[in-house]
Structures are given as C-alpha cells and as structure tokens.
Amino acid sequence: MTIARLSAAKWSLSAVAVGVLLAGCSASVSAGKTDPKLSSDKLADSLADKLAATTGQPKPDITCPEDLAGKVGTETRCTLTADDGSTLGVSVTVTSVDGEQIHYDFKADETASPAPN
C-alpha cells in the first residue's frame, strides 16, 4: 500500500500545526493481551492514524523506539519524520488501562528539528 507524502514545505507547516492541534489529545488502543503492552509498530500506526484524522493530512511517518507498557504513567517518545528529514517529537503517556484497552494522551513538540546535513 502506498502512502501519500506531503512536500517538505507542507510538512514544515504541518509540523507546527500538529504541535498546536495536539496539545492534550488522547487515544486508546486494544493491546490484546492479559498484561497489556502495545507494540512500538502498533503505537506508531495508531498515532499516525490519529494525527491524520486530526489534521486532515495523509498519515505521517512515525516511529516509536519501544513498546508501550499498559501501566498508568508509562511514557515514551515517538518521532514524526517529514519528507525533508526534519523531525518532530511526540510524547505519549498512558492515562488508564481498562482490561486490554490502553488509553493514552499524546502531545507533539512545538518546534521541529531540522534535517541532518
């Protein structure tokens, strides 16, 4: 499946807009296990879906370095990477766990980091 990409200029503007729009956003995902844990890939996909729905833009390229344990207060940082290589950090915090369902808040950084040379 091919994912449409935004131009570097649009990503730069979108990254700032995402940071503003995502202050205090929440999401939830079913982990599907008795000891709930959300894989890094599933978390990244869930965040990309939520960001696309919030901004009206195509799904961004997001990576998360680790699985998210289903324990209230657990935190991780994911990275949104634009076509030009610039990045925007996204903080994720587990707010509640209901059986296999992990609920989390996420917030994008206010400014993007430039692409490495």
C-alpha positions, 0 to 999 in steps of 0.5 A: 500500500502506498502512502501519500507524502506531503512536500517538505514545505507542507510538512514544515507547516504541518509540523507546527500545526500538529504541535498546536492541534495536539496539545492534550489529545488522547487515544486508546488502543486494544493491546490484546493481551492479559498484561497489556503492552502495545507494540512500538509498530502498533503505537506508531500506526495508531498515532499516525492514524490519529494525527491524520484524522486530526489534521486532515493530512495523509498519515505521517511517518512515525516511529516509536523506539519501544513498546508501550507498557499498559501501566498508568504513567508509562511514557515514551517518545515517538518521532514524526519524520517529514519528507525533508528529514526534519523531525518532530517529537511526540510524547505519549503517556498512558492515562488508564488501562481498562482490561486490554484497552490502553488509553493514552494522551499524546502531545507533539513538540512545538518546534521541529528539528531540522534535517541532518546535513 
